């Protein structure tokens, strides 16, 4: 299939304009994505609004549809995963894991029991109870780095809570989401799930639509701020999971050889294109050289290649703009006196590949340390005093995740508690507990996804106050 159409009101709809989508490993075209017009965006929201009331009042239908959706995704795992690899670049075995996670998420919410209403008073005179009600139409805008699981993490709880939804994937990775819409077309009642595509203007029009009551967005800080400002006039509810500049602290009692593999993948999984990835590594001076050596050795034997090559460990960056940004950050680091221990260049081959890169000799005040690189480049910074390391880690407008690496778990926990981050790990990074909320502080976001806190975001409170006869 070369042309992928929109899912609006239970039907697949073509568009007047199609955007070409490229494989970042080959720079060759792999398909065309329908770009939603303003009229089609409005039609999708209108369909979601019309479907809302019957959907909100039928929890059994919601559970059954989510269970069926999980089965459909699981049956089509290979096709979805191959399309993710081709448009996003990640090795296929990782993409297969992403699709398996999406199916598991749908299944989880099919079996999820929401929190019970809270009874504040129940006596002969009065019943006072706090209940939760669905919001209405939800706009879900997903990023390009992990396109399906991050979309499903929005779709599944929103639909379970009784909302209807209009989803928009990134313009860099729209095909897998549109394929998902095609597969789920007959699973949900018409209008309950709509999937459109297009550039940032499509997302902005969707988010500003007056019938949209909640916007859930994962992506850049700059776009999140625009959505925040654009929602003010209508007082929309918002969940924003934004960028991160995660710090990892290696204390003086850690074992460099034992932690090197986990540190490497904490920084370089998905070629560093992960909001929660390690993006700054602070290492105690006594371990600085052995940690550098261990990371350089691991980087040097890492196999780069197309996502469909079974030998690949890292794929390319997803788009030219991201590759250009990474190259510019490394060039700036070199201009500031950085030492490039390995990598630091684009290999001579087609595609948006960049060698896994370990850099030292720079610190705060350099863009690579201060900003989110979102690529396979890791600055390593020495420290001698743990208080100073914590201060440096926290001296950032971001606060998504952070980790501490040590052989003393009590000490690691004490340091982790001092870090300004929504997620704090000890001796690991990137692990997301399925029942835990995830979200950041400062510029890294507003609200949570996952867990009961994340589920609550898709509903609003109603206090039901009933006077009994004779009261």
RODO-2510 file (C-alpha; in nm, 4 decimals, decimal comma):
residues 471
     n   res          X          Y          Z
     1     x     0,0000     0,0000     0,0000
     2     x     0,1478     0,3337    -0,1037
     3     x    -0,1271     0,5769    -0,0009
     4     x    -0,2570     0,5798     0,3570
     5     x    -0,5898     0,7480     0,4261
     6     x    -0,7552     0,9146     0,7247
     7     x    -0,9993     0,7445     0,9610
     8     x    -1,2958     0,9802     1,0105
     9     x    -1,6352     0,8748     1,1432
    10     x    -1,5702     0,5064     1,0850
    11     x    -1,4592     0,5375     0,7218
    12     x    -1,1229     0,5667     0,5481
    13     x    -1,1133     0,8983     0,3674
    14     x    -0,8688     1,0194     0,1018
    15     x    -0,7342     1,3738     0,0981
    16     x    -0,6727     1,6415    -0,1583
    17     x    -0,3030     1,6456    -0,0662
    18     x    -0,0631     1,3630     0,0259
    19     x     0,2745     1,3979     0,1962
    20     x     0,5601     1,1720     0,0943
    21     x     0,7212     0,9744     0,3780
    22     x     1,0825     0,8552     0,3622
    23     x     1,2830     0,5699     0,5101
    24     x     1,5555     0,7447     0,7156
    25     x     1,7944     0,4546     0,6531
    26     x     1,7787     0,4822     0,2743
    27     x     1,6259     0,8278     0,2136
    28     x     1,3884     0,6516    -0,0274
    29     x     1,0124     0,7064    -0,0412
    30     x     0,8045     0,4405     0,1363
    31     x     0,4538     0,5816     0,1045
    32     x     0,2223     0,8797     0,1046
    33     x     0,0225     1,0092     0,3979
    34     x    -0,3091     1,1877     0,3536
    35     x    -0,2956     1,5425     0,4888
    36     x    -0,6206     1,6396     0,6582
    37     x    -0,7845     1,9589     0,5375
    38     x    -0,9482     2,1966     0,7832
    39     x    -1,2861     2,0622     0,6771
    40     x    -1,1694     1,7057     0,7508
    41     x    -1,0326     1,8061     1,0911
    42     x    -1,3673     1,9643     1,1742
    43     x    -1,5501     1,6569     1,0458
    44     x    -1,3400     1,4302     1,2680
    45     x    -1,4132     1,6420     1,5762
    46     x    -1,7835     1,6610     1,4863
    47     x    -1,7937     1,2821     1,4505
    48     x    -1,6254     1,2374     1,7880
    49     x    -1,8716     1,4766     1,9494
    50     x    -2,1701     1,2957     1,7984
    51     x    -2,0383     0,9583     1,9183
    52     x    -1,9576     1,0779     2,2687
    53     x    -2,2833     1,0357     2,4611
    54     x    -2,3662     0,6741     2,3683
    55     x    -2,0025     0,5722     2,4102
    56     x    -1,9770     0,7394     2,7519
    57     x    -2,2849     0,5524     2,8760
    58     x    -2,1751     0,2014     2,7774
    59     x    -1,8738     0,0801     2,9793
    60     x    -1,9244    -0,2814     2,8691
    61     x    -1,8963    -0,1812     2,5032
    62     x    -1,5814     0,0137     2,5833
    63     x    -1,4148    -0,2831     2,7491
    64     x    -1,5119    -0,5197     2,4700
    65     x    -1,3873    -0,2846     2,1989
    66     x    -1,0529    -0,2325     2,3730
    67     x    -1,0101    -0,6094     2,4097
    68     x    -1,0874    -0,6560     2,0414
    69     x    -0,8458    -0,3774     1,9503
    70     x    -0,5715    -0,5526     2,1488
    71     x    -0,6359    -0,8739     1,9569
    72     x    -0,6304    -0,6953     1,6189
    73     x    -0,3028    -0,5191     1,6994
    74     x    -0,1490    -0,8442     1,8188
    75     x    -0,2573    -1,0238     1,4997
    76     x    -0,0952    -0,7522     1,2882
    77     x     0,2215    -0,7063     1,4935
    78     x     0,4633    -0,7831     1,2121
    79     x     0,3068    -0,5443     0,9599
    80     x     0,2849    -0,2564     1,2077
    81     x     0,6391    -0,3123     1,3363
    82     x     0,7902    -0,3259     0,9876
    83     x     0,6223     0,0019     0,8997
    84     x     0,7545     0,1613     1,2211
    85     x     1,1063     0,0457     1,1321
    86     x     1,0780     0,1776     0,7791
    87     x     0,9441     0,5237     0,8664
    88     x     1,1129     0,5795     1,2045
    89     x     1,4366     0,3840     1,1589
    90     x     1,4508     0,1733     1,4741
    91     x     1,5678    -0,1911     1,4449
    92     x     1,2788    -0,4288     1,3885
    93     x     1,3178    -0,6277     1,7101
    94     x     1,2700    -0,3057     1,9080
    95     x     0,9702    -0,2101     1,6922
    96     x     0,8166    -0,5509     1,7539
    97     x     0,8479    -0,4808     2,1257
    98     x     0,6756    -0,1469     2,0783
    99     x     0,3766    -0,3064     1,9065
   100     x     0,3586    -0,5792     2,1705
   101     x     0,3519    -0,3027     2,4316
   102     x     0,0685    -0,1292     2,2474
   103     x    -0,1372    -0,4498     2,2424
   104     x    -0,0666    -0,5070     2,6111
   105     x    -0,1740    -0,1503     2,6905
   106     x    -0,5060    -0,1941     2,5106
   107     x    -0,5575    -0,5248     2,6900
   108     x    -0,4701    -0,3678     3,0249
   109     x    -0,7377    -0,1026     2,9864
   110     x    -0,9899    -0,3586     2,8608
   111     x    -0,9545    -0,5228     3,2029
   112     x    -0,8977    -0,2047     3,4040
   113     x    -1,1300    -0,1270     3,6943
   114     x    -1,1458     0,2485     3,7494
   115     x    -1,1297     0,3928     4,1015
   116     x    -1,4624     0,3639     4,2813
   117     x    -1,6642     0,6765     4,3586
   118     x    -1,5733     0,8298     4,6933
   119     x    -1,8597     0,8475     4,9423
   120     x    -1,8301     1,1466     5,1745
   121     x    -2,1639     1,1004     5,3509
   122     x    -2,4278     0,8286     5,3455
   123     x    -2,6942     0,8458     5,6150
   124     x    -3,0694     0,8906     5,6541
   125     x    -3,0532     1,2554     5,5537
   126     x    -2,7943     1,2830     5,2823
   127     x    -2,5828     1,1020     5,0223
   128     x    -2,2729     1,2906     4,9083
   129     x    -2,0521     1,1135     4,6572
   130     x    -1,7616     1,2181     4,4333
   131     x    -1,7867     1,0670     4,0874
   132     x    -1,5852     1,0978     3,7697
   133     x    -1,7279     1,1908     3,4337
   134     x    -1,5629     1,1720     3,0901
   135     x    -1,4554     1,5025     2,9424
   136     x    -1,5844     1,4684     2,5862
   137     x    -1,3652     1,4937     2,2762
   138     x    -0,9937     1,4385     2,3373
   139     x    -0,7213     1,5465     2,0926
   140     x    -0,4165     1,3186     2,1116
   141     x    -0,0988     1,4398     1,9398
   142     x     0,1901     1,1922     1,9325
   143     x     0,5624     1,2302     1,8483
   144     x     0,7790     1,0554     1,5910
   145     x     1,0318     0,8792     1,8132
   146     x     0,8066     0,5970     1,9454
   147     x     0,4993     0,6557     1,7319
   148     x     0,2572     0,3726     1,8152
   149     x     0,3021     0,3005     2,1850
   150     x     0,2943     0,6690     2,2748
   151     x    -0,0250     0,7089     2,0733
   152     x    -0,1895     0,4019     2,2277
   153     x    -0,0938     0,5203     2,5782
   154     x    -0,3247     0,8141     2,5053
   155     x    -0,5970     0,6316     2,3126
   156     x    -0,6573     0,3427     2,5530
   157     x    -0,7206     0,5295     2,8818
   158     x    -0,9090     0,8106     2,7091
   159     x    -1,1514     0,5686     2,5436
   160     x    -1,1841     0,3513     2,8546
   161     x    -1,2837     0,6587     3,0563
   162     x    -1,5680     0,7246     2,8124
   163     x    -1,4197     0,9951     2,5932
   164     x    -1,4063     0,9947     2,2163
   165     x    -1,0857     1,0838     2,0400
   166     x    -0,9178     1,2460     1,7412
   167     x    -0,5538     1,1406     1,7104
   168     x    -0,2767     1,2989     1,5057
   169     x     0,0668     1,1383     1,4642
   170     x     0,3815     1,3280     1,3725
   171     x     0,4187     1,4199     1,0070
   172     x     0,7504     1,2281     1,0104
   173     x     0,5903     0,8956     1,1127
   174     x     0,2236     0,9052     1,0107
   175     x     0,1973     0,5781     0,8211
   176     x     0,1968     0,3376     1,1158
   177     x    -0,0765     0,5392     1,2878
   178     x    -0,2876     0,5510     0,9713
   179     x    -0,2379     0,1755     0,9322
   180     x    -0,3576     0,1383     1,2916
   181     x    -0,6678     0,3371     1,1985
   182     x    -0,7308     0,1087     0,9028
   183     x    -0,7008    -0,2006     1,1231
   184     x    -0,9294    -0,0633     1,3952
   185     x    -1,1874     0,0911     1,1623
   186     x    -1,4558    -0,1643     1,2455
   187     x    -1,3576    -0,2249     1,6082
   188     x    -1,4972     0,0963     1,7560
   189     x    -1,8328     0,2576     1,6766
   190     x    -1,8138     0,5250     1,4077
   191     x    -1,6712     0,8493     1,5426
   192     x    -1,5272     0,7062     1,8638
   193     x    -1,1716     0,6839     1,7260
   194     x    -1,0603     0,9137     1,4464
   195     x    -0,7028     0,9294     1,3146
   196     x    -0,5945     1,2183     1,0956
   197     x    -0,2512     1,3291     0,9748
   198     x    -0,0627     1,6352     0,8589
   199     x     0,1880     1,8949     0,9696
   200     x     0,1929     2,1238     1,2717
   201     x    -0,0854     2,3395     1,1335
   202     x    -0,3160     2,0377     1,1360
   203     x    -0,2263     1,9717     1,4987
   204     x    -0,2760     2,3348     1,5947
   205     x    -0,6200     2,3549     1,4326
   206     x    -0,7208     2,0309     1,6041
   207     x    -0,5960     2,1452     1,9443
   208     x    -0,7740     2,4810     1,9165
   209     x    -1,1058     2,3336     1,8042
   210     x    -1,3802     2,4560     2,0416
   211     x    -1,5324     2,1086     2,0808
   212     x    -1,2035     1,9574     2,1994
   213     x    -1,2052     1,9509     2,5786
   214     x    -0,8685     1,7891     2,6504
   215     x    -0,5377     1,7952     2,4624
   216     x    -0,2808     1,5274     2,5394
   217     x     0,0535     1,5946     2,3713
   218     x     0,3984     1,4390     2,3737
   219     x     0,6723     1,6341     2,1998
   220     x     0,8954     1,9368     2,2157
   221     x     0,8888     2,2092     2,4786
   222     x     0,8401     2,4767     2,2126
   223     x     0,5276     2,3100     2,0721
   224     x     0,3994     2,2340     2,4212
   225     x     0,4241     2,5999     2,5148
   226     x     0,2289     2,6986     2,2029
   227     x    -0,0428     2,4473     2,2860
   228     x    -0,0534     2,5748     2,6438
   229     x    -0,0980     2,9323     2,5264
   230     x    -0,3483     2,8348     2,2584
   231     x    -0,5669     2,6507     2,5075
   232     x    -0,6034     2,9475     2,7404
   233     x    -0,8977     3,1136     2,5663
   234     x    -1,1052     2,7957     2,5897
   235     x    -0,9636     2,6717     2,9239
   236     x    -0,8986     2,3263     2,7799
   237     x    -0,7544     2,0539     2,9983
   238     x    -0,3962     1,9658     2,9065
   239     x    -0,1496     1,6833     2,9525
   240     x     0,1935     1,7778     2,8232
   241     x     0,4866     1,5373     2,8256
   242     x     0,7708     1,7465     2,6914
   243     x     1,1459     1,7327     2,6521
   244     x     1,4089     1,6168     2,8936
   245     x     1,7784     1,6623     2,9583
   246     x     1,8186     1,3673     3,1926
   247     x     2,1258     1,3531     3,4133
   248     x     2,2858     1,0319     3,5375
   249     x     2,5279     1,0414     3,8325
   250     x     2,7919     0,7702     3,8723
   251     x     2,9128     0,7703     4,2326
   252     x     3,2622     0,6746     4,3435
   253     x     3,1633     0,3239     4,4589
   254     x     3,0104     0,2096     4,1282
   255     x     3,1618    -0,0671     3,9141
   256     x     3,2314     0,0782     3,5647
   257     x     3,2392    -0,2570     3,3875
   258     x     2,9195    -0,3753     3,5544
   259     x     2,7183    -0,0659     3,4653
   260     x     2,8635     0,0217     3,1226
   261     x     2,6086    -0,1754     2,9184
   262     x     2,3125    -0,0266     3,1070
   263     x     2,4558     0,3241     3,0860
   264     x     2,5114     0,2843     2,7141
   265     x     2,1555     0,1756     2,6385
   266     x     2,0158     0,4309     2,8808
   267     x     2,1737     0,6954     2,6579
   268     x     2,1669     0,5405     2,3101
   269     x     1,8496     0,3303     2,2850
   270     x     1,6594     0,4392     1,9721
   271     x     1,9737     0,6328     1,8744
   272     x     1,9189     0,8620     2,1727
   273     x     1,5761     0,9691     2,0471
   274     x     1,3984     0,9180     2,3781
   275     x     1,2651     1,1912     2,6063
   276     x     1,3853     0,9963     2,9116
   277     x     1,7275     0,8998     2,7738
   278     x     2,0469     0,9849     2,9613
   279     x     2,1660     1,3072     2,8024
   280     x     2,4252     1,4206     3,0579
   281     x     2,6532     1,1776     3,2440
   282     x     2,8260     1,3013     3,5612
   283     x     3,1014     1,0641     3,6794
   284     x     3,3105     1,0832     3,9947
   285     x     3,6666     1,1786     3,9040
   286     x     3,8064     0,8516     4,0459
   287     x     3,6025     0,6516     3,7916
   288     x     3,6083     0,8965     3,5041
   289     x     3,8704     0,7214     3,2872
   290     x     3,7368     0,3655     3,3295
   291     x     3,3780     0,4744     3,2599
   292     x     3,4887     0,6588     2,9452
   293     x     3,6891     0,3551     2,8327
   294     x     3,3990     0,1159     2,8898
   295     x     3,1530     0,3367     2,7009
   296     x     3,3958     0,3928     2,4130
   297     x     3,4507     0,0183     2,3801
   298     x     3,0746    -0,0454     2,3704
   299     x     3,0120     0,2335     2,1210
   300     x     3,2906     0,1163     1,8904
   301     x     3,1362    -0,2306     1,8455
   302     x     2,7785    -0,1117     1,8028
   303     x     2,6264    -0,2193     1,4716
   304     x     2,4473     0,0567     1,2796
   305     x     2,2080    -0,0311     1,0036
   306     x     1,8636    -0,0289     0,8539
   307     x     1,5807    -0,1158     1,0884
   308     x     1,5001    -0,4214     0,8759
   309     x     1,8567    -0,5568     0,9012
   310     x     1,8498    -0,8205     1,1793
   311     x     2,2116    -0,7372     1,2660
   312     x     2,1355    -0,3723     1,3445
   313     x     2,1557    -0,2442     1,7013
   314     x     2,1070     0,1244     1,6224
   315     x     1,9218     0,2747     1,3317
   316     x     1,9457     0,6232     1,1845
   317     x     1,8041     0,9439     1,3208
   318     x     1,4469     0,9787     1,2049
   319     x     1,4780     1,2885     0,9909
   320     x     1,7273     1,5252     0,8313
   321     x     1,6442     1,8096     1,0694
   322     x     1,7371     1,5987     1,3719
   323     x     2,0616     1,4842     1,2100
   324     x     2,1519     1,8448     1,1317
   325     x     2,0864     1,9446     1,4915
   326     x     2,3091     1,6693     1,6301
   327     x     2,5904     1,7610     1,3904
   328     x     2,5617     2,1277     1,4885
   329     x     2,5756     2,0448     1,8620
   330     x     2,8888     1,8346     1,8160
   331     x     3,0521     2,1066     1,6080
   332     x     2,9719     2,3611     1,8791
   333     x     3,1120     2,1289     2,1472
   334     x     3,4356     2,0947     1,9492
   335     x     3,4542     2,4743     1,9220
   336     x     3,4306     2,4866     2,3031
   337     x     3,7270     2,2494     2,3444
   338     x     3,5484     1,9150     2,3666
   339     x     3,7387     1,5873     2,3414
   340     x     3,5622     1,3410     2,1104
   341     x     3,6587     0,9938     2,2297
   342     x     3,4682     0,8028     1,9628
   343     x     3,2214     0,8824     1,6881
   344     x     3,1572     1,2478     1,6190
   345     x     3,0727     1,2071     1,2542
   346     x     2,8201     1,0902     1,0001
   347     x     2,9296     0,7633     0,8346
   348     x     2,9781     0,7581     0,4580
   349     x     2,6561     0,5819     0,3637
   350     x     2,2991     0,6724     0,2660
   351     x     2,0597     0,7607     0,5441
   352     x     2,0536     0,9858     0,8482
   353     x     2,3047     0,7827     1,0467
   354     x     2,5362     0,9253     1,3107
   355     x     2,8000     0,7257     1,4952
   356     x     2,7452     0,6785     1,8703
   357     x     2,9587     0,9520     2,0210
   358     x     3,1236     0,9969     2,3612
   359     x     3,2452     1,3481     2,4457
   360     x     3,4236     1,5029     2,7443
   361     x     3,5954     1,8311     2,8227
   362     x     3,2813     2,0465     2,8296
   363     x     3,0279     2,1448     3,0928
   364     x     2,7530     2,3917     3,1687
   365     x     2,7416     2,6773     2,9206
   366     x     2,7851     2,4471     2,6214
   367     x     2,4744     2,3721     2,4150
   368     x     2,5336     1,9962     2,4190
   369     x     2,5144     1,9989     2,7999
   370     x     2,2488     2,2666     2,8458
   371     x     2,0043     2,1567     2,5761
   372     x     1,8324     1,8337     2,4750
   373     x     2,0315     1,6769     2,1900
   374     x     1,7863     1,3900     2,1184
   375     x     2,0530     1,1932     1,9385
   376     x     2,3405     0,9450     1,9827
   377     x     2,5819     1,1829     2,1554
   378     x     2,6671     1,1694     2,5260
   379     x     2,8680     1,4351     2,7135
   380     x     3,0546     1,2928     3,0157
   381     x     3,1428     1,5363     3,2947
   382     x     3,3708     1,4707     3,5927
   383     x     3,2882     1,5731     3,9504
   384     x     3,4575     1,5363     4,2880
   385     x     3,1832     1,6529     4,5262
   386     x     2,8372     1,4918     4,5253
   387     x     2,6670     1,8151     4,6328
   388     x     2,8154     1,9884     4,3313
   389     x     2,7074     1,7039     4,1034
   390     x     2,3491     1,7288     4,2310
   391     x     2,3583     2,1064     4,1817
   392     x     2,4772     2,0646     3,8226
   393     x     2,2160     1,7982     3,7517
   394     x     1,9390     2,0233     3,8846
   395     x     2,0643     2,3402     3,7124
   396     x     1,8400     2,2826     3,4131
   397     x     1,4958     2,4026     3,3073
   398     x     1,4128     2,0357     3,2395
   399     x     1,3092     1,7786     3,4964
   400     x     1,1918     1,4597     3,3296
   401     x     1,4151     1,1776     3,4576
   402     x     1,7447     1,1228     3,6388
   403     x     1,9417     0,8289     3,7735
   404     x     2,2097     0,7430     4,0305
   405     x     2,4586     0,4577     3,9894
   406     x     2,6182     0,3111     4,3009
   407     x     2,6845    -0,0104     4,4932
   408     x     2,5218     0,1397     4,8054
   409     x     2,1447     0,1370     4,7464
   410     x     2,0623     0,3466     5,0519
   411     x     2,3081     0,6116     4,9403
   412     x     2,1725     0,5955     4,5866
   413     x     1,8163     0,6441     4,7066
   414     x     1,9181     0,9408     4,9210
   415     x     2,0856     1,1104     4,6234
   416     x     1,7973     1,0260     4,3884
   417     x     1,5513     1,1991     4,6227
   418     x     1,7493     1,5217     4,5791
   419     x     1,7168     1,5268     4,2021
   420     x     1,4571     1,7521     4,0366
   421     x     1,2951     1,4897     3,8173
   422     x     0,9542     1,3318     3,7763
   423     x     1,1218     0,9896     3,7487
   424     x     1,4268     0,8988     3,9550
   425     x     1,6078     0,5675     3,9156
   426     x     1,8867     0,3901     4,1027
   427     x     2,1139     0,1617     3,8968
   428     x     1,8855     0,1751     3,5932
   429     x     1,7448     0,4241     3,3461
   430     x     1,4409     0,4180     3,1134
   431     x     1,2516     0,1480     3,3064
   432     x     0,8853     0,2529     3,3251
   433     x     0,6698     0,0609     3,5708
   434     x     0,3347    -0,0120     3,3998
   435     x     0,1298     0,1016     3,7004
   436     x     0,3269     0,4167     3,7696
   437     x     0,2481     0,7641     3,6356
   438     x     0,5134     0,9292     3,4237
   439     x     0,5606     1,2997     3,3873
   440     x     0,8098     1,5730     3,4474
   441     x     0,8646     1,8906     3,6449
   442     x     0,9631     2,2376     3,5271
   443     x     0,9743     2,2548     3,1454
   444     x     0,9359     1,8793     3,1090
   445     x     0,5605     1,8822     3,1273
   446     x     0,2266     1,9246     3,2971
   447     x     0,0250     1,6312     3,4248
   448     x     0,0898     1,2590     3,4007
   449     x     0,0404     0,9603     3,1753
   450     x    -0,0065     0,6080     3,3066
   451     x    -0,1281     0,4767     3,6399
   452     x    -0,4327     0,6127     3,8217
   453     x    -0,2988     0,9695     3,8039
   454     x    -0,2751     0,9458     3,4269
   455     x    -0,6183     0,7860     3,3977
   456     x    -0,7723     1,0611     3,6114
   457     x    -0,6610     1,3204     3,3562
   458     x    -0,9265     1,1909     3,1162
   459     x    -1,2157     1,2688     3,3484
   460     x    -1,3516     1,5483     3,5638
   461     x    -1,5100     1,5414     3,9073
   462     x    -1,8756     1,5747     3,9855
   463     x    -1,9990     1,5971     4,3432
   464     x    -2,3401     1,4314     4,3662
   465     x    -2,5344     1,5647     4,6670
   466     x    -2,8734     1,3995     4,7295
   467     x    -3,1171     1,4958     5,0031
   468     x    -3,3191     1,1928     5,1071
   469     x    -3,6968     1,2189     5,1701
   470     x    -3,7780     1,3736     5,5054
   471     x    -3,4276     1,5146     5,5514
***
